[in-house]
Amino acid sequence: MAKLTKKAVSQVAQLANLSLTTIENERLQQELTNIISYVRDLDEVNTSDTLPVSQTTGLEDVWREDAINPLQRLSVDDALSGSEKVHNNSFVVPMVLSQKDN
């Protein structure tokens, strides 16, 4: 079984934007080596008679018609009823950007 080097673990940690202590590096070195070994063991399993699957639960997507239900729709007045300030059927909110921000 090939063992991962400390340098390889450090490179993976850097790619993941992680800083590792020496102890963490050593622990991950052993854990990642074990994971790679397990995956290599799985490569030896004969799957030639196994059908590929994308999921095993038997669930299927359920689609509904994309239709507007007038009974579940808010009127403009109802939608704006909780707002303190309204102008031309729109919410009035504090300015977020100013010309100085450009």
C-alpha positions as CSV (number, residue, x, y, z in Angstrom):
1,M,0.0,0.0,0.0
2,A,1.4,3.3,-1.1
3,K,1.5,5.9,1.7
4,L,0.6,9.5,1.1
5,T,3.4,12.0,1.8
6,K,3.2,14.9,4.2
7,K,3.8,17.2,1.2
8,A,0.8,15.7,-0.7
9,V,-1.4,16.2,2.4
10,S,-0.2,19.8,2.7
11,Q,-0.9,20.5,-1.0
12,V,-4.5,19.1,-0.6
13,A,-5.0,21.2,2.5
14,Q,-3.7,24.3,0.7
15,L,-6.1,23.7,-2.2
16,A,-8.9,23.4,0.4
17,N,-7.7,26.6,2.1
18,L,-7.0,24.8,5.3
19,S,-4.0,25.3,7.7
20,L,-3.0,22.1,9.4
21,T,-0.8,21.6,12.4
22,T,1.9,18.9,12.2
23,I,-0.3,16.5,14.2
24,E,-3.3,17.1,12.0
25,N,-1.2,16.6,8.9
26,E,0.1,13.2,10.2
27,R,-3.4,12.1,11.2
28,L,-4.8,13.1,7.8
29,Q,-1.9,11.4,6.1
30,Q,-2.9,8.1,7.6
31,E,-6.7,8.6,7.1
32,L,-6.3,9.6,3.4
33,T,-3.9,6.7,2.8
34,N,-6.6,4.3,4.2
35,I,-9.3,5.9,2.0
36,I,-7.2,5.5,-1.1
37,S,-6.4,1.9,-0.2
38,Y,-10.1,1.2,0.3
39,V,-11.0,2.7,-3.1
40,R,-8.2,0.6,-4.7
41,D,-9.9,-2.5,-3.1
42,L,-13.2,-1.5,-4.6
43,D,-11.5,-1.3,-8.1
44,E,-10.9,-5.1,-7.8
45,V,-14.7,-5.9,-7.4
46,N,-16.2,-7.5,-10.5
47,T,-19.1,-5.3,-11.6
48,S,-19.4,-6.5,-15.2
49,D,-22.9,-7.9,-14.6
50,T,-24.1,-4.9,-12.6
51,L,-26.4,-2.4,-14.2
52,P,-25.6,1.3,-13.7
53,V,-28.1,3.1,-11.5
54,S,-28.5,6.8,-10.6
55,Q,-30.6,6.2,-7.5
56,T,-31.9,3.1,-5.6
57,T,-35.1,4.3,-3.9
58,G,-37.5,4.0,-6.9
59,L,-38.6,7.6,-6.4
60,E,-39.5,9.6,-9.5
61,D,-39.7,13.3,-10.1
62,V,-43.2,14.7,-9.7
63,W,-44.1,17.6,-12.0
64,R,-47.1,19.8,-11.8
65,E,-48.5,22.2,-14.3
66,D,-47.0,25.7,-13.9
67,A,-50.3,27.5,-13.7
68,I,-51.4,30.6,-11.8
69,N,-54.0,29.9,-9.2
70,P,-56.0,33.1,-8.7
71,L,-57.1,31.9,-5.2
72,Q,-53.4,31.8,-4.1
73,R,-52.4,35.2,-5.5
74,L,-52.0,38.4,-3.6
75,S,-53.5,41.6,-4.9
76,V,-51.3,44.7,-5.0
77,D,-53.1,46.2,-2.1
78,D,-52.7,43.0,0.0
79,A,-49.0,42.8,-0.9
80,L,-48.3,46.4,0.1
81,S,-50.6,46.5,3.1
82,G,-47.7,45.8,5.6
83,S,-45.4,48.4,4.2
84,E,-44.9,51.8,5.9
85,K,-44.1,53.7,2.6
86,V,-45.5,53.0,-0.8
87,H,-45.2,55.0,-4.1
88,N,-46.8,54.1,-7.4
89,N,-47.7,50.5,-6.2
90,S,-44.1,49.8,-5.1
91,F,-42.3,49.5,-1.8
92,V,-40.2,52.5,-0.8
93,V,-36.9,51.5,0.8
94,P,-33.8,53.4,2.0
95,M,-31.2,54.0,-0.7
96,V,-28.5,51.2,-0.8
97,L,-26.2,52.6,-3.4
98,S,-25.2,56.2,-4.0
99,Q,-23.3,57.9,-6.8
100,K,-20.2,58.1,-4.5
101,D,-20.1,54.3,-4.5
102,N,-19.3,54.2,-8.3
